[in-house]
Amino acid sequence: DSSVIMSCTYKYPTGYKIKKTFWTKGPFINGEEAPDLSNDIEYSQRLQYLGNKQKNCTVNLNHVTQKDSHMYYFRFITDKPDGKWTGTPGVNLTVT
């Protein structure tokens, strides 16, 4: 019944407006948008985004199990066609 908080901050270019912020996990398939974990049935009830649409992208994951050991990435989408970014290298969560 453990929880983990993954602290996170981000920056984006002046003149861009944040439209969507979310956490995802790889691997990524070329040409496909990364899935939002808050829409994933395995995470939707356990994932709580604590950030905002300015600088904070912290997330809390509840009821953590070994199955949650994975690489997680923060992603945001702006109002510009070229304005999609994924935070790398990401957060490697290891549950023992």
N, C-alpha and C positions, 0 to 999 in steps of 0.2 A: 504494500500500500504506500510505496514511496512516491515522491514527486521530485521533479527536477526543473530548475529555472535556468534557461539558456539566455544569458544576458547578451544584448546586441544593440549596437548603434549603427546608423548609416547616414550618408550624405548623398545629395543629388545636385545636379547643376541648377544654377539660378535660371529662372524663367520656365522651369518645368513644374507641373502640378501633379502631385501624387494622386492616382486614381484607385489603386489597389495595392495592398500589402498582404503578404502571406508567407507561410513556411511550407516547404516542400522537401521531398527527399529524392535523390537520384536512384539509378542512373537516368539521364535524360535522353529521349529519343529525338534525333534531329528533325526539326520542323514542327514538333508538337509542343504545345504549351505545357509547362510543368504543372502537375496537379497540386491544387490547394489542399493541404492536409485537413483543414477544417471541414472539407466536403467529403473526406474519406471516413467510411463507417468505423474503421478501426481507431480513428483519432478524434472524430467530431465531438464526442462527449468528454474527452479527456484533455483536449488541447485548449488552452486559454491564451489568447494574444493579449499581452499586457502593454504593448507599445502604442504608438500613435502614427499619424501620417506626417510626421515632421523629422524626428531624429531617432526615436526609440523603437526598437523592433524586438524587445524581450518577449519570450514566450514561456509558458508554464505547461508542463506535461505531467498529468496525474496518473496514479495507478500504473507506474512504470514496471515493466517486466523485461526479461532478457530478450524477448522478441522485439523490443524497441531499440535494441542496439543497432545503430545505423548512422549514416552521414546525413545531416539535416542542413538545409540551406534556406536563408531568407531571400525572398524575391519581391521586387516591387515594379509596378507598371505605372507610367506617367501618361500625360495627355499628348505626348509627342510620338509619332510613329517609330522613332529610333529610341524611345525612352523605356526600355525594359532591361533590368539588371538583376543578376543573381549574385549574392554574396559568396565569394570564394576566399579561402578554401572550405568554408562551411564549419559546422560543429560536428565532431565525431563523438557520439554518445555510446559509451560502453557500459552495459549493465551486467554486473557480476552477481 
